[in-house]
Amino acid sequence: RDGDGFYYIEDRLKDMYISGGENIYPAEIEGVLYGMEDIAEVAVIGVSDEKWGQVGCAAVVPKDGQIIDLVAIASYCEGRLAKYKQPAHLVILQALPRNATGKVLKFKLRETVPAQLGL
């Protein structure tokens, strides 16, 4: 919501997830994470969490030879994202699933990532 009272959707509604009663739009988090020099590609999805309902999970493709961990992501997000928007989980991938036109297939991530996290 802006200063004039207008609301703006920042992402696809179906990609939004709710954590602790807050609507979280992955596009905002992805925009911040793309600022990290070590990240080639990133997609953020919501995954189940007993306490908060859902929390963020960053699916990351690191640039060649780079190592990324959740501590580095949290450190980078400090001051750039509210704590509740910061990813609680991290999955490192070789490539993000994409369709023929290059669009990231987040539904495939939502199908496979929870099992990788043991959720």
N, C-alpha and C positions, 0 to 999 in steps of 0.2 A: 504494500500500500504506500503510495507516495504522499507527499505533504498536502496535496489537494484532495486526498481521500479516494483516489482512483486505484484500483487493483490491477495487477499485471500478472499473467501466468508466465513463468520463466522456463517452463519445460513442459513436456507432454504430461497431461494429468495422470496417465496410467504409469508413468515412470516415477511419479512422486511417491514417497513413502511417509509414514507417520511414526515419529519416535517420541514417546512421552507426551503425546498430544500435540506435537509441533509438526506442521507440514514441511517436508524437506524436499527440495528440488535438486536432483543429481547434477543438472547442468551447471548450477552455481559452484558446486564442489569440484566438478571436472574442470571448470574454468580456472579455478585456483590451482589445482594439481598440475595442469598443463604448464604452469609457470616453473615447476621444478625442472632443473636441467637434466636430471637423470631419467625422466619419464618420456618415453616415445609415444605411448598411447595409454589412455585411461578411460574406464567406464565405471560409474558408481551405481550400485543397486541397493535396495533395502533387503535385509535378511532378518529372519525371526530372532527375537530376543525375549527371554522370559520377563525381564524387568521392564523394558521400554516398549515392548510390542514389536518394534523393528529398529534396527540400527544400520548404519551405512557400511558397505563393503566396497573397497576400491579394487577393481580388477585392473592390474597394471602390467604393461609391457615395458620393461626397462630398455633404455638405449643400450647398444652393444657394450658389454663389459661393465655395466653399472650394476650396483647392488642397492636395492631399495628395501627398507623395512618399515614397520609401522611407527617406530620411534622417529625416524627421519620425516615421515609424513606428518606426524603430530607436531613436530618441531617446526616444520615449514608452515603448517596451517595456523600456528599460534599467531594471533593478531590479524589473521586474514579471514578466519571463519570462527563463528561461535563454537564453543566446545561441543554442544549437542549436534552440530552439523559435521564434525570431523569423523572420518571413517573409523569404525571400531575394529574392522577386520581388513585384511589384505590378502589378495590372491595374486601371485605372480604367474603370468601367462606368456607363452611364446608369441601369440597373436590373439587379437579380439575376434570373436566370430562376426563375420560380415556377410551381407547378401551380395548379389551380383553387382549392385550399384555402389557398394562400399559402405552402406549404412550398418552401424553396429547393431547386432541382433541381441538386444538386452534380454529378450525372453529366453534365449538360449543360456545366457549367464544365470538367469533366475532358476533355470532347470538344473544346472550343473554345479554352480558355486556352493550352495548349501551342503552338498555331499562332500565337497573338497574340504569344507570347514568342519565337518562332522556334526552338522546341525540337522 
